[in-house]
């Protein structure tokens, strides 16, 4: 591997560039750790496909997701972070310094690695869904439901997240049309009961989405009953997809402990993984909150944990997490 690839050694390497990665870069740069950050396939992360962000503190008028990520990037650069375009395509965490391959052509070795590769929403794969993404189609009801208060909306999904988001939407939208592919939900019994007892949630069993309708914004959704083959068109102002997220953690398989869904496991209260000197923050290790503000907070934790780790290594002390 060494012979074929160009090599470079860095003190702290950050992989990923959403709120978690950029916050880690801000803190690491201020601690004089000279962080190098690779932005990945989607610079700015999931927030770049979000329109208005109204729930991040410090922006009283709200802000566009992409604009907010530009602000984060500028702040990290001003602190001295070395921000680069490129994607990590492989790693070797078996020996120190740790190796990360960028774009199959460059090997970066690092004393500490902060993983902030995020997660990607799962989509149905409809052309109309992608065309209207950001114009009424959303994968985050908590982020975007507020914009459709008093209106009729649809949500597709059958797990706990879908049930939670349907209940969240029911508090502000006039009617929530919930599309369930089978004749039952996967959600826990308690969540199903809550959904069933909510009068303004209408469930469409054995139904699949054929098309999200509308020219420039969502106007309706067309459903197909997969038992009767009957089609239904429901006028709605928004279409929420809640069929899960996929953590972007594949390249760390075999090195880092993950749960059954692929989320990287961190020691509770820290950003520490099972590999000393490798830290994870943001949505790649958080399937519960998945908010910009919690991702940013965990990016701060990762930088502080990395600083503490590197200081301990330098002074040959046992490594303790920042929580101590």
NUVEXRO-293120 format. One record per residue: x, y, z of N, C-alpha, C, O in turn; residue in one letter. Coordinates in steps of 0.02 Angstrom, whole numbers, plus 50000, padded with zeros to 5 digits. Layout:
<pts>
XYZXYZXYZXYZA...
</pts>
This chain:
<pts>
500424994050000500005000050000500445006350000500305011149965X500985006150042501405012050048501735013949981501805019849966X501935008849942502295010249880501865013749828502095018049791X501225011749827500785014249774500525021149788500375024949742X500455022949853500095029049871500565034549895501085033349925X500345040649880500675046549908500505046549983499945044850002X500985048550026500865048350098500955055050131501335059350108X500595055950187500665062150226500485060350298500025056450310X500845063350345500675062250416500355068550445500605074050434X499805067750482499485073350515499375071650589499375065850608X499295076750629499205075750701498495073150715498405067950746X497995076950691497295075050701496945075250633496965080250597X496625069650616496255069250553495505068850569495295064750609X495115073150537494385073150546494075070950480494215073850427X493655065850483493335063250422492595065250425492225062750466X492395069850380491695071950378491615079250395492015082050432X491075082350369491045089650373490345092350387490175097750363X489955088850426489325091750449489455095850512490025097750526X488935097250552489025100950614489525097650661489895101150696X489545090950663490005087450707490725088350685491155090150725X490855087150620491545087750595491815094750600492385095750621X491405099650580491655106650582491755108950655492235112650669X491315107050700491395109050771492025105850799492405109150835X492145099450783492755096150806493365099950779493865100750814X493325102150716493885105850685494005112550721494575114550732X493455116050738493515122450774493885121450840494355125050856X493655116450879493965115250945494675112650939495115114650976X494795108050892495465105250884495955110550860496535110650882X495735114950815496175120250790496355125150846496925127350852X495855126750887495985131450942496445128450995496785132051032X496455121750998496905118351045497595117051014498015113551042X497705120050954498335119450919498505112150900499085110150901X497985108350883498095101350862498195100750787498285095250760X498175106450752498275106750679497855101550641498125097450604X497195101850651496775096750619496735097450543496715103050516X496715091750509496575091450437495885088250431495775082850458X495435091550395494745088950387494615087450314494715091650270X494395081250301494165079550233493405079750233493075076550274X493125083450184492405084950185491955079050166491375078950185X492215074250128491805068550109491385069950048491445075150015X490945065250033490555065449970490035071049971489835073349918X489825073150031489305078350035489545083750084489345083750142X489975088350060490225093550106489645097250141489185099650109X489685097450207489145100550246488635095550270488225097050314X488645089450243488215084050268487475085150251487305088550203X487045081950292486325081850277486015088850278485495089950247X486325093450314486025100150318486035103750250485665108550240X486455101450204486475104650139485865102850097485745106050045X485485097750117484865096250081484255098450122483685096750106X484385102250176483845105050217483765112350196484255115750181X483155114750194483075121850176483135126150239483695127750259X482585127950269482605132550326482755128750391482445123750406X483245131250429483395128550495483175133850546483455139250548X482675132050586482415137050635482565135150707482425139050753X482835129050718482905126650787483625126450811483765123350862X484095129650773484785129850796484885136350834484765141750807X485115136050897485175142150938485655147250905486145145350874X485485153550913485925158850888485725161650821486025166550797X485215158650791484965161350727484225163250736483785159450716X484095169050766483395170750784482925171050724482325169950731X483195172750665482765173150606482765166550567482445166050514X483115161450592483195155250554483735156150502483965161750489X483955150650471484475151050420484395145050373484155139850393X484605145950311484595140450263485145135450283485695137450302X484995129050279485475123750297486145124450263486665124350297X486165125250196486815125950162487205132050185487825131750192X486855137650197487185143850219487485142850289488035145350303X487125139250331487375137850399488015133850396488485135050434X488045128950350488645124850344489235128750316489815127350333X489095133750273489625138250249489905142150308490515143050314X489465144550353489685148150413490135143650457490655145850481X489925137350467490325132650507491015131750475491525131950510X491015130850409491655129650374492115135650380492715134950394X491835141750370492235147850375492535148650445493115150550452X492145147050496492385147650564492955142750578493455144550609X492875136550554493405131550564494035133650527494585132950554X493955136350466494545138650427494885144550462495505144950463X494485149050490494775154950524495175152850585495675156150602X494965147450617495335144950676495985141350655496415139850697X496045139950590496665136750568496595129550546497095126250532X495985126950542495895120050518496055119650443495895124250405X496385114250423496555113150353495985109050322495935102950332X495545112550285494935109250258495045107350186495235111550144X494935101050171495075098550103494475094750075494085091850112X494415095050009493905091149976494185084149964494755083449943X493785079049976494005072149965493645067450011493375069550063X493635061149992493255056250030493705050650054494135048250018X493615048550117493975042850144493675036450113493065035450115X494105032250085493865026150052494105019750086493905014250066X494535020450137494765014450173495165016550233495425022150236X495225012150282495605013650343495985007350366495815001750349X496495008650406496835003250442496975005850512497425009850523X496565003550560496645005650630496995000350671496955000450733X497334995550638497634990050676498284992150710498474989350762X498634997050681499264999350711499285006950709498975010150667X499655009850758499755017050759500395018850723500875014950727X500445024550689499895029250677499375026150630499545022150587X498745028150640498195025250601498225027750528498405033450515X498025023250483498035024950412497325026150386496865022350402X497245031350346496615032650312496775033950239497195038150223X496435030350194496555031250122496045036250096495445035650109X496275041150058495845046250029495805044949953496305044849918X495175043949930495045043249858495475037749825495655038249767X495645032549863496035026949837496735028949813497085024949781X496955035149828497595037049800498085040149849498685040549834X497855042249907498305045349955498215042150023497645040750043X498765040850058498725038050126498895043550176499435046550172X498435044850222498575049550276498695045250339498285040950355X499245046450374499325043350439499185048750491499355054550482X498875046650546498665051550597498765048950667498695042950680X498935053550712499015051650783498335050550816498265046550861X497835054250793497155053350817496675054550759496805058650716X496115050850759495625051450706494945052950737494735049550784X494595057950709493915059550730493455057950671493515060750617X492985053450683492525051250631491865055150638491545054950690X491685058650585491065062650584490725061750517490505066550485X490675055350495490435053850427489675053950421489415053250366X489325054650477488605055650474488205049550454488445043950455X487585050850434487135045650411486745048350352486695054450343X486485043950312486085046050254485375043350262485275037550280X484895047750249484195045550252484075040350198484325040850142X483675035350215483465030550163482865033550127482415036350159X482855032850061482315035550020481945029849985482195024249981X481355031349961480965026349925481255025049855481165019649827X481605030049828481895029249762481455031549705481555029549647X480955035649720480505038149667480815044449635481065048749671X480785045049569481045051249537480695057449564481015062649573X480035057049576479655062849600479865064749671479845070649690X480065059749711480285061049779480935065049778481015069749817X481395063249734482025066949729481925073849698482245078749719X481485074249650481355080649615481075085849664481245091749659X480655083649711480325088349757480665088449826480395091249874X481245085349830481625085449894481805092649911482125096149872X481595094849971481705101749990481135106349970481125112249989X480655103749931480065107649911479435104249936478925103949902X479475101749998478915098150028479065090950042478715087750082X479585088250011479815081450027480385082150077480855085950066X480345078350133480845078950185480935072150219480475068150222X481535071050246481665064950285481705066650360481945062550399X481485072650379481535074550450480925078750470480905084750458X480445075450501479835078950523479995084150577479695089450579X480465082450622480635087050677480945093350648480845098850675X481325092550593481645098450561481135102750524481145108850529X480685099450487480285103150437479535103250449479165106750414X479295099450499478575099150510478255105850525477695107150505X478625110050560478385116650581478145120850522477685124850529X478455119950463478285123950404477605122150375477335125650332X477325116550400476685114150371476135113850424475665109850420X476205118250474475705118150528475025120150499474965124750458X474505116650522473825117950499473665114850432473115115650407X474145111250402474045108350336474005100750339474175097650390X473795097650284473785090350280474455087950253474715090650205X474725082750285475375080050264475335072450262474885069450291X475815069450226475865062150224476535060150253477025063750247X476565054150283477195051350307477205043950290476695040550297X477775041550267477835034450250478335031250297478875033850310X478145025350323478565021650370478145017850420477545019350429X478455012950453478065008750498478435007050563478185003050603X479025009950572479415008650633479295013750687478855018050680X479685013350740479615018150796479735025350774479385029850797X480225026350730480375033250708479775036150670479585041850681X479485032050625478895034350587478315035950634477975040950625X478205031650684477665032750732477795039150772477335043150781X478405040050795478585046050833478475052350791478205057350814X478705051950728478655057850685477925059250666477725065050661X477525053950657476805054950643476475058450703476065062950693X476645056350763476355059450823476585066750829476185071150847X477215067950815477485074750816477095079150767476895084750784X477005076650706476645080450654475905081650673475615086750657X475615076650708474895077150725474745083050771474185085450774X475265085250807475155090850854475125097550819474875102450847X475365097850756475375104350721475025104250654474835109550628X474935098350625474615097850559473885095850567473705092450615X473465097950520472745096450527472615088950521472235086150560X472925085650471472855078350462473515075450442473875078350401X473685069650470474295066050451474085059450418473765055250450X474245058650354474095052550317474705048050321475225049650292X474645042450356475215038050368475175031950322474695028150323X475695031050282475705025750232476125019950257476715020650270X475795014050264476135008050290476095002550238475555000850213X476674999850221476714995150164476364988550178476074985450132X476394986350241476084979850257475434980850296475194986450304X475154975350320474534975750359474654976750433474204976350474X475294978150450475464979350521476074983950523476424984950473X476194986650583476784990950593477344987150626477224982050660X477954989550616478524986750652478644990350718479034988050759X478304995950728478414999950788478224996050851477834991250848X478504998150907478344994850971477594995750986477275000450962X477334991251026476614991151041476384997851070475855000451051X476775000651115476575007051147476535012651095476085016851098X477005012751047476995017950996476395016950948476065021750928X476265010650931475685009150888475035011450921474605014450889X474975010050986474365011951023474275019551021473715021951011X474815023251030474765030551030474535033050962474115037550957X474815030050909474625032150841473885030750829473515034950804X473665024650849472965022650837472475027150875471915028350852X472705029650933472245033650975472245041050954471875045050982X472665042850905472705049850884472215050950827472295048250772X471715055050840471145055550793471325058450725470995056950675X471835062750722471985065850657472545062250619472825064950571X472715056050639473165051750600472745046450565472405042450597X472775046350499472415041350459472925036450431473405038550398X472845030050445473325025050421473065021650358472485019550354X473515021150309473355017550246473765011050247474355011050232X473425005650264473764999150269473884996250199473534998050151X474384991750194474534988250131474594993150072474354991750016X474904998850085474925004050034475645006050018476075006250062X475765007449955476415009749932476345016349895475835017549863X476865020449900476855026849866477055025849793477585023149778X476635028049748476775027549676477125033849652477595033549613X476875039649677477155045949652476995051549701476455051849730X477475056049709477345062349745477175067449690477565068549645X476585070449695476335074649640476425082049655476385084249712X476535085849602476635093049608477185095249561477665091549550X477125101349534477635103849488478235106749525478805104549515X478115111649568478665115049603478635113949679479115115549714X478085111149702478025109549774477545103649779477165102249732X477555100349837477125094449847476395096749849476205101249886X475975093549807475265095149806474825089049823474265089849847X475095083049811474705076949825475175071049824475745071449802X474925065449849475295059149845474835053749818474255053249838X475105049749771474705044349742474925037749773475515035949773X474435034049801474565027749834474265021949796473765022649761X474575016149803474305009949774474195004949830474655003449868X473575002349836473444997049885473704990549854473454988349802X474204987349886474524981549855474124975149863474344969749843X473524975749892473074969849894472504970449843472314965649811X472234976549838471654977549793471864980649726471464980749679X472484983249722472734986849663472364993449650472424996449597X471984995749701471635002149694472125007849706472555007549751X472065013149665472485019049674472095024549709471495025449697X472435028349753472115033849788472575039949782473175039349788X472285045749770472665051949769472445056149829471855057749836X472925057949871472775061849932473105068749925473715069149918X472705074149927473015080849925473385082149991473095081750045X474035083649986474445085250045474935090750026475085091949968X475195094150078475685099550066476395097250078476875100650057X476475091450111477155088950124477145081350126476635078250140X477725078450110477805071150110478445069550148478995071250127X478355066150206478925064550249479105057150241478675052750245X479745055850231479985049050224480325047050290480815050150310X480055041850323480315039750388480435032250387480175028450429X480845030150339480985022950333481685021250358481955015850345X481985025950394482625024650427483215028450397483155031650344X483765027950432484395030950410484935025550406484895020450440X485415026750365485985022150358486615025850379486815030550345X486925023750435487555027150455488095025850403488155020350376X488495031050389489035030350340489665027650375490145031350387X489635021250390490155018250432490495012150400490905008850431X490305010650337490535004450305491285003550304491534997950314X491665009050293492395008250287492735006550353493325004650354X492365007050409492665005550474492514998450498492714996450553X492164994650456492004987650473492644983850488493144984550453X492624979850541493204975750558493674979150607494104975850637X493594985750615494024989350662493634992250721493864991950778X493034994850707492654998150760492034994050777491724991050733X491864994050840491244990650862490644994850841490625000950849X490144991350814489534994650790488934990650815488994984850833X488354993850815487744990150831487494986650767487804987150714X486924983250773486694979150716486504983450656486464980850600X486374989850666486204994350610486814997750579486765001050528X487394996850611488004999850584488195006450617488675009650595X487845008550671488045014550707488655012950750488675007750783X489155017250748489775016050786489625016750860489305021550882X489855011950899489745012150972490275016551005490875015850991X490045021051048490505025151087490385023851160489835022051180X490915024651200490845023651273490375029151299490505035051288X489825027251333489325032251354489645038151390490075037351433X489425044151371489685050251401490325052751369490605057851390X490565049151317491175051151282491085050051207490555047851185X491605051751170491605050251098492085044551082492235043351024X492335041251134492845036051125492555029751095492035027251118X492895026951045492705020551016493105015051051493465016451100X493055008951026493445003451055494185003751036494595000151064X494365008150988495065009050969495315015551000495065020950986X495825014951043496105020751078496365025751027496765024050983X496155031951032496385037050985495945038050924496085042250881X495405034050921494915035050867494255036950901494015033450945X493965042550879493375045350911492815046050859492955047150800X492195045550881491635046150835491125051050863490995051250923X490855055250818490375060350840489845061350786489945059350728X489285064450805488755065850757488335059750741488325054850779X487995060050685487485055050669487765048050654487375043250654X488415047350643488685040650630488675036450695488735030350693X488585039950753488545036250816487925038150856487855036150914X487465041950825486865044150861486245042750820486115046150770X485865037650840485255036150803484635038750840484075037750818X484745042050897484175044150938483985051450924483405052850910X484465055950928484305063150923484365065850852483895068950826X484935064650821485025066450750484865073750734484555075150683X485075078250777484955085350765485625088950755486145086550778X485605094650721486225098450710486555100450775487165100050782X486155102450824486435105050887486745099350928487255100450961X486445093450927486755087850964487375085350928487855083250960X487365085550861487955083550823488535088250838489105086050849X488395094750839488915099750854489195098550925489805098750935X488755097250972488985095851041489445089751044489945089851079X489265084551006489685078551009490345079650971490845076450987X490345084250922490975086050889491455089550937492055088450936X491175093750980491565097051033491865091751080492455092051097X491445086951100491685081451144492265077651112492755076151145X492195076151046492715072251012493385075951011493905072951022X493355082550998493975086450997494295086651066494905085951073X493885087551118494145087751187494435080951207494955080551239X494075075551187494325068851202494985067551166495445064551194X495035069751103495645068851064496225072751095496785070251099X496085078951116496595083051147496865079751210497465079451222X496405077151250496605073751313497005067451298497505066051331X496785063751248497135057651229497845059151206498325055951228X497925064051162498585065751135499045068351188499645066951188X498775072151235499165074751291499415069051335499995069051357X498975064151347499165058351389499695054151354500165051851386X499625053251288500125049351250500795052851253501315049751262X500775059451244501395063451245501765062851312502375062551314X501365062651365501675062151432501675054951457501825053651516X501515050351412501515043151428501115041551490501325037751534X500515044551493500065043151549499505038551524499395038151464X499155035151571498565031351549498045036051520497955041651546X497715033951468497235038351435496565038151471496295032751484X496305044151488495645044451519495205048651474495425053351442X494565046751471494085050651430493975057351462494075058251522X493755062151422493635068951446493115069151502493115073751542X492675064051504492155063951555492445063451625492125065151674X493075060951630493385060551696493715067151713494005067751767X
</pts>
